[in-house]
Amino acid sequence: MTACVLGVPVKLGKNGVEQVYEIKLDQSDLDLLQKSALIVDENCKMLEAPFT
């Protein structure tokens, strides 16, 4: 995945991020995440098209 921004759960403290919680994904979840990222990317390209 490139050019895709994801949020992740973190522990915030008074000085900012103290810990990033990594979520373990199985292959099925990774495949669905990739599919979702491709759909978002396609939609972004459609939105940008009139402005290029």
Secondary structure, DSSP 8 states (H G I E B T S, - for coil): --S------EEEETTEEEEE------HHHHHHHHHHHHHHHHHHHHHHGGG-
